[in-house]
Amino acid sequence: MRKVLLLLILFIASLQAFAAVSQKIFPVDSPVYQEIKDIYLATGHAMPSPTGPWSAAELSSMIDRIPFAEVPDYLKDSYSHVIAELGKNLNRDFDFMSLQFSANTNVELYAHTNTDGQVRTDKNGVTEKVFTGRSAWSYDVVHSNPFLNINLEFDVKDHFYFLMAIDIKNGFHFGTGWENEFGSGHFGTTIPFLQNLGEKPHLSIDPNMPYRSFASFGSDHWTMQIGRDRLNWGLGKTGNLAISDNLPYHDIARFTAFSKSFKYTFLVSSFPHEEMFYVPKYEGSSKRGNIEKEPIQGIKLYLAHRFEGRVIKDKLSFSITEAILYASETGTIDWRIFSPISIYHNLYIPSNSNSTITGEIDFTPIKGLNIYAQLLVDDLAIAGEKAGSPTNNGYPNATGVLAGATYSTGMLNGLMTVNAEGAFIEPYTYIRYNHNTTALSEEKYGLSYVVAIRDYASGNGPDSLVYDEYWLGYKHGPDSIVANLNVEWKRPNFLTLSANAFFMAHGTHDKWTRWSEVGGTGDEDWKKYSVTPSSGHETENYRYADAQSRNAVCYTLDLGLFCQYHIKENLKVYGQADFIRIWNVYNKKDENASDAQFVVGLKYSL
């Protein structure tokens, strides 16, 4: 009883202190949000809004909906931890403003067994090798912990919050080709200059920081954020159909308003235009340009409005996201795209835009069980429109479905969680042709949901640029079938153990597949080229001249284990091991490869 009273007093006191930093933004991988999800699931509620990041005000409103008495014993410590984190003030108080400096250091060691896998070459002669590069690792090295992270936080009058995060870490690229990429050797580390141990040391400091840097302002029920941060919209564990956490960062302006049962988000995210790296020929991530001689050309914007609601006594939540990818080589803007409440599809500007709509739903029928699903429509022929088929030549449908279920229960004074998820994405989803040209042979690039991030490439002359491309939507892109099973036991802020099994069948379509009319050639060709997963590449490819020689579905199996232990509050160790087997590498029949990957890390917060 005394413990309950103490926690209630802590809860009331923290709410009074909470307003001090109400506009602090918690990132998409925030442990605080994850703990709130665990509490919602255990108490029988639909999941809290998965549209991250979130302000402290929004997270506070989430946890405030759950009475402490409803929380099971094995999550009471998590509840107290959430309250304490949301109630923290910045440690330097100057009357109407406060600030805080903080830092953490991370040392990660990497090892893998396969450094002699298959190599392929793009149209520009740039080589890549299987299991080499950041995207080839099961452990997330796109968002890897920096060797040193320094944060400056600044809060003004409870309504304005500023953050700048300085990361000291190895760069993404060194030179051209796979030879010096991450994983080109057997061993690696986060320590600067030692990205590939055993290889010749080279200057590889990443100058692209900050990766999180923004201003936010608002009140108890709305937030405006302007700057750079990560995004993730949805409950998917293998990715989400509208926006996944694929990119190192987004440059955004984001407005969010929320109440107990409704949330609205309007987002604008900016990217380099394809004119910068597709013309006069595809160069993409192989382009090396001089910054001083690289004028900005064109604009490319992703805009989305998202509506979320909660019904049936808070057991069912749903959302609708309409989005548009707008591009202009000349920089011309159709200002209608900035309407916060509109129907983008009905603007009828296909020469400059590609719109999608995504519906999401999650339901918690009983305590501990949540079922969720997502449906994305990129292109779907309606009555009167011509669509591709075995007997008809036309533009293909492009949709995606993701569904999963999560079950959790108390076990051994901790939380046991099981998640099963599957995804099915049609071959031409997310990709589109350029309407500005009439002849397919003249098209320079497609208006696709592939976006680029400028990176600095050391070791390749002064001020060199690389344009790395990512799917804006589902992590594994179109033409894929994915199944994933994850089992996790954890005692928050003490010990986490998890096992994961991932399987994917991926067809021949990739980020550089040309979207055009297909079909009309019979059942056999239709099944080969247009049914998920495809085993042949019918259309041309912007990047690879040999794409049409792809003749098989690529299969990937990844079996992984993860462990994290908190030695003390500000010190933790963690490790991950994965065995990966790929059949038909690069969609070439009988080209198989395996790799064992290991990561060990230590994080200390100052």
MARLUM-339240 format. One record per residue (C-alpha): x, y, z; residue in three letters. Coordinates in Angstrom, 3 decimals, padded with zeros to 6 digits. Each point is the difference from the previous one (the first is absolute). Layout:
// residues N
       east      north         up   code
          X          Y          Z    ALA
...
This chain:
// residues 606
       east      north         up   code
    000.000    000.000    000.000    MET
    002.827    002.386    000.876    ARG
    001.591   -000.702   -003.391    LYS
   -003.256    000.818   -001.768    VAL
   -000.396    003.258    001.919    LEU
    003.595    000.950   -000.744    LEU
   -000.486   -000.582   -003.721    LEU
   -003.224    002.010   -000.010    LEU
    001.758    002.897    001.691    ILE
    002.803   -000.271   -002.579    LEU
   -002.594    000.006   -002.769    PHE
   -001.730    003.160    001.251    ILE
    003.279    001.802    000.599    ALA
    001.319   -000.915   -003.432    SER
   -003.113    001.379   -001.697    LEU
    000.591    003.311    001.720    GLN
    003.594    000.069   -001.192    ALA
   -000.814   -001.353   -003.419    PHE
   -000.806    003.283   -001.687    ALA
    003.621    001.115    000.391    ALA
    001.057   -001.686   -003.267    VAL
   -003.353   -000.843   -001.595    SER
    001.333    000.498   -003.537    GLN
    002.992   -002.297    000.358    LYS
   -000.071   -002.406   -002.963    ILE
    000.545   -003.708    000.682    PHE
    001.487   -001.905   -002.987    PRO
   -001.628   -002.897   -001.838    VAL
    002.176   -002.549    001.846    ASP
   -000.778    001.489    003.426    SER
   -000.111   -002.571    002.839    PRO
   -002.639    002.208    001.646    VAL
   -002.426   -000.499   -002.888    TYR
    000.716   -003.741   -000.056    GLN
   -000.802   -000.256    003.708    GLU
   -003.285    001.847   -000.567    ILE
   -000.834   -002.513   -002.769    LYS
    000.677   -002.875    002.396    ASP
   -002.319    001.556    002.587    ILE
   -002.783    000.591   -002.534    TYR
    000.169   -003.587   -001.220    LEU
    000.032   -001.507    003.494    ALA
   -003.002    002.081    001.089    THR
   -002.119   -000.832   -003.059    GLY
    000.218    003.260   -001.963    HIS
    000.640    000.537   -003.695    ALA
    003.558    001.081   -000.609    MET
    000.919    003.647    000.650    PRO
    000.517    002.087   -003.130    SER
    002.909   -001.556   -001.950    PRO
    000.621    003.257   -001.903    THR
    003.438    000.943    001.281    GLY
    001.775    002.014    001.192    PRO
   -002.063    001.263    002.941    TRP
    000.113    003.010    002.310    SER
    000.158   -000.439    003.769    ALA
   -003.473    001.534    000.123    ALA
   -001.382   -002.714   -002.275    GLU
    001.705   -002.851    001.839    LEU
   -001.249    001.412    003.276    SER
   -003.566    000.015   -001.307    SER
    000.468   -003.644   -001.039    MET
    001.138   -001.245    003.392    ILE
   -002.549    002.178    001.785    ASP
   -002.800   -002.100   -001.558    ARG
    001.119   -003.128    001.874    ILE
   -000.812   -000.051    003.744    PRO
    002.884   -001.308    002.070    PHE
   -002.303   -002.562    001.633    ALA
   -000.558   -001.696   -003.402    GLU
    003.689   -000.618   -000.605    VAL
    001.163   -003.574    000.768    PRO
    002.743   -000.410    002.578    ASP
    002.670   -000.952   -002.534    TYR
   -000.423    003.387   -001.754    LEU
   -000.338    002.290    003.012    LYS
    003.695    000.846   -000.119    ASP
   -000.390    000.879   -003.690    SER
   -002.930    002.265    000.850    TYR
    002.074    001.790    002.632    SER
    002.920    000.309   -002.414    HIS
   -002.229    001.604   -002.661    VAL
   -001.339    002.524    002.497    ILE
    003.491    000.837    001.214    ALA
    001.384    000.465   -003.544    GLU
   -002.875    002.229   -001.088    LEU
    000.324    002.077    003.163    GLY
    003.701    000.751   -000.354    LYS
    001.117    003.629   -000.216    ASN
    003.070    001.230   -001.809    LEU
    002.748    000.289    002.586    ASN
    000.936    003.680   -000.471    ARG
   -002.815    002.380    000.951    ASP
    000.114    003.714   -000.909    PHE
   -003.460    001.206    001.033    ASP
   -001.902    000.060   -003.300    PHE
    002.345   -002.435   -001.770    MET
    002.053   -003.112    000.713    SER
    002.676   -001.977   -001.788    LEU
    001.900   -003.241    000.278    GLN
    003.134   -001.580   -001.419    PHE
    000.151   -003.791   -000.086    SER
    002.159   -002.575   -001.713    ALA
    000.405   -003.707   -000.482    ASN
    002.690   -002.169   -001.505    THR
   -000.543   -003.233   -001.885    ASN
    002.577   -002.593   -000.936    VAL
   -001.256   -002.677   -002.358    GLU
    002.039   -002.849   -001.456    LEU
   -001.149   -001.805   -003.151    TYR
    001.018   -003.302   -001.542    ALA
   -001.287   -002.074   -002.878    HIS
    001.213   -003.028   -001.878    THR
   -000.691    000.628   -003.697    ASN
    002.172    002.587   -001.727    THR
    000.340   -001.904   -003.298    ASP
   -003.578    000.018   -001.259    GLY
   -001.432    000.800   -003.402    GLN
    000.777    003.356   -001.637    VAL
   -002.135    001.944   -002.481    ARG
    000.623    003.198   -001.953    THR
   -002.370    002.820   -000.957    ASP
   -000.096    002.014   -003.248    LYS
    002.754    002.304    001.276    ASN
    002.415   -002.793    000.882    GLY
   -000.539    000.359    003.737    VAL
    000.214   -003.351    001.781    THR
   -001.897   -001.364    002.977    GLU
    000.380   -003.275    001.858    LYS
   -002.475   -002.100    001.939    VAL
    000.318    000.477    003.804    PHE
    002.030    003.176   -000.531    THR
   -001.461    003.415    000.776    GLY
   -002.299    001.222    002.742    ARG
   -003.197   -001.319   -001.587    SER
    001.449   -003.538   -000.047    ALA
    000.027   -000.387    003.793    TRP
   -002.844   -001.345    002.095    SER
    001.046    002.279    002.871    TYR
   -001.090    003.562   -000.748    ASP
    003.218    001.777   -000.971    VAL
   -001.838    002.717   -001.939    VAL
   -001.057    001.317    003.417    HIS
    003.037   -001.358    001.823    SER
    000.947    001.538    003.324    ASN
    002.699    002.668   -000.498    PRO
    003.323   -000.336    001.757    PHE
   -000.764    003.274    001.763    LEU
   -003.334    001.793    000.199    ASN
   -000.291    003.517    001.493    ILE
   -003.433    001.561    000.531    ASN
   -000.875    003.606    000.654    LEU
   -003.592    000.532    001.155    GLU
   -001.584    003.406    000.506    PHE
   -003.494    000.703    001.388    ASP
   -001.779    003.366    000.095    VAL
   -003.077    000.695    002.133    LYS
   -001.412   -003.522   -000.229    ASP
   -001.048    000.503   -003.621    HIS
    003.223    000.065   -002.066    PHE
    002.590   -002.770   -000.188    TYR
    003.216   -000.196   -002.025    PHE
    002.327   -002.954   -000.489    LEU
    003.308   -000.400   -001.783    MET
    001.669   -003.417    000.068    ALA
    003.650   -000.186   -001.080    ILE
    001.107   -003.495   -001.024    ASP
    003.633   -001.012   -000.347    ILE
    000.082   -003.180   -002.071    LYS
    001.430   -001.647   -003.081    ASN
   -001.214    001.156   -003.387    GLY
   -002.375   -001.961   -002.209    PHE
    002.381   -000.178   -002.961    HIS
    003.694    000.012   -000.850    PHE
    000.903   -000.010   -003.663    GLY
   -001.940   -001.729   -002.772    THR
   -001.222   -003.578   -000.047    GLY
   -000.197   -002.610    002.714    TRP
    003.712   -000.263    000.884    GLU
   -000.134    002.445    002.928    ASN
   -003.676   -000.276    000.888    GLU
   -001.183   -001.092    003.417    PHE
    000.440   -003.770    000.234    GLY
    002.622   -000.300   -002.734    SER
    002.235   -001.587    002.647    GLY
   -000.801   -002.629    002.614    HIS
    000.092    002.441    002.923    PHE
   -001.171    003.552    000.639    GLY
   -000.710    002.520    002.719    THR
   -001.610    003.357    000.742    THR
    003.359    001.442    001.046    ILE
    000.972    002.804   -002.415    PRO
    002.504   -001.027   -002.708    PHE
   -000.522   -003.680    000.886    LEU
   -003.215   -000.740   -001.849    GLN
    001.619   -003.064   -001.601    ASN
    002.531   -001.572    002.368    LEU
    002.927   -001.720   -001.657    GLY
   -000.254    002.285   -003.006    GLU
    002.071    003.096   -000.691    LYS
   -001.255    002.757    002.372    PRO
   -001.599    002.927   -001.790    HIS
   -001.701    003.249    000.891    LEU
   -003.677   -000.841    000.200    SER
   -001.616    002.535    002.332    ILE
   -003.630    000.664   -000.920    ASP
   -000.519    003.751   -000.624    PRO
   -003.744   -000.312   -000.652    ASN
   -000.963    000.781    003.597    MET
   -002.228    000.975    001.592    PRO
   -002.402   -002.868   -000.593    TYR
   -002.459    001.419    002.565    ARG
   -000.262    003.765    000.078    SER
   -003.267    001.919    000.247    PHE
   -002.197    002.529    001.731    ALA
   -003.425   -000.920    001.359    SER
   -002.733    002.085    001.549    PHE
   -003.600   -000.505    001.074    GLY
   -002.199   -000.666    002.992    SER
   -001.654   -002.919    001.778    ASP
   -001.889   -001.134   -003.123    HIS
    002.060    001.021   -003.037    TRP
    003.605    000.109   -001.146    THR
    001.843    001.562   -002.925    MET
    003.440   -001.418   -000.819    GLN
    002.414    001.439   -002.573    ILE
    003.419   -001.475   -000.717    GLY
    001.559   -003.440   -000.337    ARG
   -001.186   -003.206    001.655    ASP
   -000.910   -003.613   -000.701    ARG
   -003.553   -001.094   -000.870    LEU
   -001.938   -003.225    000.395    ASN
   -003.763   -000.372   -000.484    TRP
   -001.555   -003.305    000.984    GLY
    000.238   -003.098    002.164    LEU
    001.912   -002.130   -002.516    GLY
    003.066   -001.816    001.272    LYS
    001.491   -000.670   -003.452    THR
   -000.970    003.445   -001.310    GLY
   -003.109    002.077   -000.692    ASN
   -001.780    000.678   -003.269    LEU
   -000.354    003.801    000.214    ALA
    003.247    001.043    001.714    ILE
    002.633   -002.336    001.430    SER
    003.057    000.893    002.024    ASP
    002.272   -000.724   -002.972    ASN
    001.789    003.315   -000.458    LEU
    002.753    001.375    002.229    PRO
   -002.191    003.115    000.393    TYR
   -002.733    002.155   -001.541    HIS
    000.103    003.782   -000.438    ASP
   -003.528    000.859    001.055    ILE
   -002.691    002.401    001.046    ALA
   -002.579   -001.924    002.040    ARG
   -003.201    001.120    001.723    PHE
   -001.860   -002.298    002.407    THR
   -003.209    000.587    001.960    ALA
   -001.319   -002.654    002.349    PHE
   -002.712   -000.748    002.526    SER
   -001.143   -003.068    001.886    LYS
   -001.693   -001.584   -003.018    SER
    001.310    001.851   -003.085    PHE
    003.331    001.024   -001.529    LYS
    000.887    001.962   -003.121    TYR
    003.449    000.296   -001.585    THR
    001.149    002.089   -002.952    PHE
    003.499   -000.645   -001.306    LEU
    002.322    001.523   -002.595    VAL
    003.331   -001.752   -000.615    SER
    002.586    001.242   -002.520    SER
    002.456   -001.987   -002.160    PHE
    002.448    000.610   -002.862    PRO
   -001.619   -000.112   -003.424    HIS
    000.952   -002.827   -002.380    GLU
    001.371    002.625   -002.371    GLU
    002.993    000.109    002.350    MET
    001.043   -003.606   -000.519    PHE
   -001.959   -001.673   -002.830    TYR
    000.931    002.325   -002.860    VAL
    001.490   -000.421   -002.566    PRO
    000.111   -003.685    001.023    LYS
   -000.709   -001.868    003.192    TYR
    002.716    000.640    002.555    GLU
   -001.857   -000.324    003.316    GLY
    002.146   -001.136    002.901    SER
    002.975   -000.310   -002.347    SER
    000.066    003.707   -000.795    LYS
    002.991    001.925    001.301    ARG
   -000.413    003.754   -000.423    GLY
    001.830    003.075    001.245    ASN
   -002.114    001.963    002.483    ILE
    001.237    003.373   -001.260    GLU
   -001.013   -000.899   -003.570    LYS
   -003.339   -001.573    000.897    GLU
   -002.826    002.566   -000.250    PRO
   -003.358   -001.030    001.403    ILE
   -002.485   -000.888   -002.745    GLN
   -003.678   -000.779    000.306    GLY
   -002.068   -000.904    003.051    ILE
   -001.395   -003.272    001.340    LYS
   -002.425    000.031    002.928    LEU
   -001.930   -002.641    001.889    TYR
   -003.207    001.326    001.539    LEU
   -002.514   -001.944    002.058    ALA
   -002.998    000.567    002.187    HIS
   -000.914   -002.727    002.458    ARG
   -003.197   -000.401    002.007    PHE
   -000.168   -002.350    002.991    GLU
   -002.933   -000.980    002.195    GLY
   -000.809   -002.283    002.944    ARG
   -003.389   -001.692    000.573    VAL
   -001.731   -002.952    001.717    ILE
    001.100    000.916    003.519    LYS
    003.562    000.616   -001.184    ASP
    000.427   -003.535   -001.345    LYS
    000.106    000.936   -003.688    LEU
    002.147    002.625   -001.681    SER
    000.136    000.906   -003.669    PHE
    001.782    002.458   -002.289    SER
   -000.134    001.236   -003.569    ILE
    003.080    001.523   -001.608    THR
   -000.170    001.737   -003.350    GLU
    003.364    000.977   -001.381    ALA
    001.482    001.536   -003.113    ILE
    003.495    000.004   -001.423    LEU
    000.388    003.287   -001.878    TYR
    002.943    000.742   -002.300    ALA
    000.932    002.803   -002.385    SER
    003.207    000.308   -002.020    GLU
   -000.415    003.768   -000.236    THR
   -000.921    000.548    003.646    GLY
   -003.554    001.018   -000.847    THR
   -002.416   -000.536    002.886    ILE
   -003.706   -000.669   -000.227    ASP
   -000.977    001.564    003.324    TRP
   -003.096   -002.180    000.271    ARG
    002.201   -002.833    001.232    ILE
    000.441    001.877    003.289    PHE
   -003.697   -000.161    000.812    SER
   -000.167   -001.799    003.371    PRO
   -003.398   -001.503   -000.873    ILE
   -000.356   -000.917   -003.655    SER
   -000.207   -003.013   -002.304    ILE
    003.376   -000.124   -001.700    TYR
   -001.087   -002.514   -002.620    HIS
   -002.642    002.438   -001.260    ASN
    002.473    002.807   -000.707    LEU
    000.562   -001.664   -003.402    TYR
    003.681    000.869   -000.313    ILE
    001.428   -003.402   -001.063    PRO
    002.985    001.606   -001.730    SER
    001.251    001.165    003.373    ASN
   -001.485   -002.350    002.571    SER
   -000.625   -003.544    001.151    ASN
   -002.601   -000.464    002.736    SER
   -000.688   -002.900    002.357    THR
   -002.548   -000.781    002.677    ILE
    000.611   -002.278    002.980    THR
   -002.550   -001.376    002.440    GLY
    001.059   -001.479    003.340    GLU
   -001.912   -001.702    002.798    ILE
    000.869   -001.703    003.268    ASP
   -002.284   -001.818    002.440    PHE
    000.566   -001.297    003.534    THR
   -002.828   -002.482    000.651    PRO
    001.410   -001.185    003.340    ILE
    002.768    001.106    002.307    LYS
    003.356   -000.917   -001.456    GLY
   -001.072   -000.614   -003.620    LEU
    000.151    002.582   -002.782    ASN
   -000.753   -000.613   -003.687    ILE
    000.998    002.580   -002.622    TYR
   -000.112    000.455   -003.763    ALA
    000.986    002.525   -002.664    GLN
   -001.131    000.434   -003.608    LEU
    001.760    002.322   -002.459    LEU
   -001.399    000.897   -003.411    VAL
    002.496    001.558   -002.395    ASP
   -001.911   -000.765   -003.182    ASP
   -003.232   -001.913   -000.461    LEU
   -002.070   -000.083   -003.173    ALA
   -003.657    000.765    000.611    ILE
   -002.957   -000.670   -002.294    ALA
    000.671    001.511   -003.410    GLY
    003.781    000.148    000.385    GLU
    002.373   -002.276   -001.890    LYS
    002.161   -002.291    002.138    ALA
    002.705   -002.450   -000.936    GLY
   -000.934   -003.693   -000.070    SER
    001.059   -003.173   -001.814    PRO
   -002.290    000.973   -002.881    THR
    000.143    003.799    000.175    ASN
    002.848    002.484   -000.279    ASN
   -000.295    002.771    002.595    GLY
    001.445    001.552    003.112    TYR
    000.332   -002.463    002.887    PRO
   -001.778    000.172    003.333    ASN
    002.274    000.894    002.890    ALA
   -001.108   -000.822    003.542    THR
    001.486   -001.301    003.215    GLY
   -001.343   -001.821    003.066    VAL
    001.629   -000.469    003.404    LEU
   -001.558   -001.815    002.970    ALA
    001.138   -001.305    003.345    GLY
   -000.904   -000.975    003.540    ALA
    001.743    000.628    003.326    THR
   -000.634   -001.901    003.211    TYR
    001.571    000.864    003.357    SER
   -000.224   -001.377    003.519    THR
    001.889    000.146    003.263    GLY
    002.689   -002.646    000.474    MET
    002.840   -000.349    002.526    LEU
   -000.551    003.530    001.347    ASN
    000.333    001.355   -003.512    GLY
   -001.946    000.388   -003.245    LEU
   -000.157   -002.732   -002.637    MET
   -001.075    001.209   -003.466    THR
   -000.590   -001.982   -003.199    VAL
   -000.497    001.773   -003.330    ASN
   -000.836   -001.563   -003.365    ALA
   -000.157    002.165   -003.132    GLU
   -000.359   -000.386   -003.730    GLY
    000.077    002.340   -003.003    ALA
   -000.940   -000.268   -003.677    PHE
    001.058    002.824   -002.364    ILE
   -000.795   -000.097   -003.714    GLU
    002.863    000.420   -002.526    PRO
   -000.724    003.546   -001.215    TYR
   -000.941    001.572    003.337    THR
    001.845    003.244    000.849    TYR
    001.433    000.442   -003.524    ILE
   -001.276    002.171   -002.831    ARG
    001.084    001.311   -003.405    TYR
    000.654    003.621   -000.951    ASN
   -003.092    001.493   -001.693    HIS
    002.048    002.888   -001.405    ASN
    001.158   -002.155   -002.898    THR
   -002.126   -002.043   -002.358    THR
    002.527   -002.524   -001.286    ALA
    001.183   -002.572    002.506    LEU
    003.478    000.101   -001.497    SER
    000.246    003.697    000.896    GLU
   -000.970   -000.320    003.653    GLU
    002.753    001.088    002.338    LYS
   -001.382   -001.230    003.315    TYR
   -003.222   -000.993    001.678    GLY
   -002.051    002.006    002.475    LEU
    000.360   -002.727    002.598    SER
   -000.089   -000.360    003.776    TYR
    003.757   -000.389   -000.064    VAL
    001.724    002.954    001.624    VAL
    003.640    000.971    000.341    ALA
    002.181    001.254    002.839    ILE
    003.182    001.915   -000.772    ARG
    003.046   -001.533    001.667    ASP
    003.616    001.064    000.058    TYR
    002.480   -002.474   -001.481    ALA
    003.498    000.307    001.441    SER
    003.020   -001.279   -001.870    GLY
   -001.357    000.953   -003.412    ASN
    001.307    003.510   -000.457    GLY
   -001.124    003.169    001.750    PRO
   -003.621    000.616    000.917    ASP
   -001.399   -003.092   -001.682    SER
   -003.697   -000.831    000.119    LEU
   -001.866   -003.295   -000.091    VAL
   -003.757   -000.318   -000.462    TYR
   -001.231   -003.015    001.958    ASP
   -003.510   -001.141   -000.856    GLU
   -002.641   -001.477    002.310    TYR
   -003.584   -001.189   -000.241    TRP
   -002.198    002.576    001.669    LEU
   -002.606   -002.672    000.746    GLY
    000.520   -003.666    000.843    TYR
    003.623   -000.795    000.815    LYS
    000.322   -002.935   -002.409    HIS
   -001.809    001.718   -002.836    GLY
   -002.436   -001.491   -002.533    PRO
   -000.060   -003.449   -001.551    ASP
    000.431   -001.635    003.386    SER
   -001.651   -002.468    002.358    ILE
    001.243    000.167    003.593    VAL
   -000.645   -002.119    003.095    ALA
    001.501    000.819    003.390    ASN
   -000.231   -001.538    003.488    LEU
    001.450    001.697    003.087    ASN
    000.038   -001.270    003.600    VAL
    001.239    002.332    002.740    GLU
    000.282   -000.083    003.779    TRP
    001.006    003.123    001.861    LYS
    000.093    001.633    003.358    ARG
    000.132    003.682   -001.011    PRO
    003.228    001.810    000.876    ASN
    001.561   -003.300    001.109    PHE
    000.149   -002.834   -002.554    LEU
   -001.360   -000.674   -003.498    THR
    000.215   -003.314   -001.879    LEU
   -001.503   -000.578   -003.437    SER
    000.028   -002.429   -002.923    ALA
   -001.097    000.839   -003.533    ASN
   -000.710   -002.026   -003.152    ALA
   -000.367    001.907   -003.293    PHE
   -000.818   -001.395   -003.436    PHE
   -000.437    001.945   -003.239    MET
   -000.719   -000.924   -003.596    ALA
    001.000    002.963   -002.181    HIS
   -000.565    000.296   -003.734    GLY
    002.081    001.764   -002.626    THR
   -001.443    003.513    000.433    HIS
    002.122    002.526    001.888    ASP
    000.385    003.747    000.639    LYS
    001.009    000.569   -003.625    TRP
   -002.648   -002.028   -001.849    THR
   -001.754    001.957   -002.746    ARG
   -003.799    000.192    000.414    TRP
   -001.934   -000.301   -003.252    SER
   -002.840   -001.848   -001.676    GLU
    000.240   -003.767    000.421    VAL
   -002.038   -003.092   -000.834    GLY
   -001.801   -001.239   -003.071    GLY
    002.556   -002.744   -000.640    THR
   -001.721   -002.999    001.586    GLY
   -000.184   -001.732    003.359    ASP
    003.571   -001.275    000.025    GLU
    001.645    003.397   -000.518    ASP
   -002.457    001.719    002.355    TRP
    000.854   -002.421    002.797    LYS
    003.706    000.431   -000.667    LYS
    000.105    003.798   -000.134    TYR
   -002.965    001.401    001.916    SER
   -001.032   -002.438    002.753    VAL
    001.627    000.324    003.427    THR
    002.760   -001.067    000.238    PRO
    001.076    000.353   -003.622    SER
    002.670   -002.226   -001.537    SER
    000.766    002.221   -002.993    GLY
    000.588    003.698   -000.647    HIS
   -002.202    001.032   -002.951    GLU
    000.571    003.773   -000.068    THR
    003.250    001.917   -000.190    GLU
    002.060    000.919    003.060    ASN
    001.478    003.430    000.699    TYR
    003.088   -001.353    001.717    ARG
    000.850   -003.518   -001.161    TYR
    000.507   -000.908   -003.664    ALA
   -000.309   -003.728    000.762    ASP
   -003.309    000.240    001.890    ALA
   -001.863   -001.938   -002.673    GLN
    002.324   -002.951    000.539    SER
   -001.391   -000.454    003.513    ARG
   -001.666   -003.390   -000.081    ASN
   -000.962   -001.046    003.525    ALA
   -001.718    001.034    003.222    VAL
    002.500    000.903    002.733    CYS
   -000.657   -001.654    003.384    TYR
    001.453    001.254    003.300    THR
   -000.031   -001.739    003.392    LEU
    001.309    001.848    003.066    ASP
    000.108   -001.650    003.442    LEU
    001.087    002.383    002.753    GLY
    000.560    000.302    003.759    LEU
    000.272    003.208    002.037    PHE
    000.944    000.745    003.613    CYS
    000.244    003.276    001.912    GLN
    000.973    000.386    003.664    TYR
   -000.061    003.192    002.068    HIS
    003.017   -000.159    002.292    ILE
   -001.186    003.210    001.609    LYS
   -002.366    002.799   -000.983    GLU
    002.497    001.714   -002.308    ASN
    001.968   -003.030   -001.193    LEU
   -001.183   -002.894   -002.137    LYS
    001.485   -002.753   -002.149    VAL
   -001.703   -001.720   -002.907    TYR
    000.632   -002.512   -002.733    GLY
   -001.627   -001.477   -003.082    GLN
    000.764   -003.063   -002.098    ALA
   -001.594   -000.868   -003.350    ASP
    000.326   -002.822   -002.470    PHE
   -001.093    001.059   -003.494    ILE
   -000.543   -002.234   -003.013    ARG
   -000.853    001.438   -003.441    ILE
   -001.069   -002.136   -002.940    TRP
    000.262    001.453   -003.534    ASN
    002.065    003.043    000.928    VAL
   -000.846    003.048   -002.141    TYR
   -002.817   -002.134   -001.501    ASN
    002.502   -002.202   -001.852    LYS
   -000.953   -003.668    000.111    LYS
    002.209   -002.283    002.127    ASP
    002.135    002.892    001.284    GLU
   -000.167   -000.656    003.759    ASN
    001.789    001.553    002.980    ALA
    000.107   -000.188    003.823    SER
    001.331    002.272    002.718    ASP
    000.288   -000.055    003.776    ALA
   -000.094    003.504    001.501    GLN
    000.884    001.032    003.562    PHE
   -000.292    003.314    001.843    VAL
    001.132    000.812    003.559    VAL
   -000.538    003.462    001.472    GLY
    000.521    002.088    003.117    LEU
   -001.871    003.259    000.643    LYS
    000.832    002.448    002.781    TYR
   -002.065    003.140    000.632    SER
    001.643    002.971    001.690    LEU
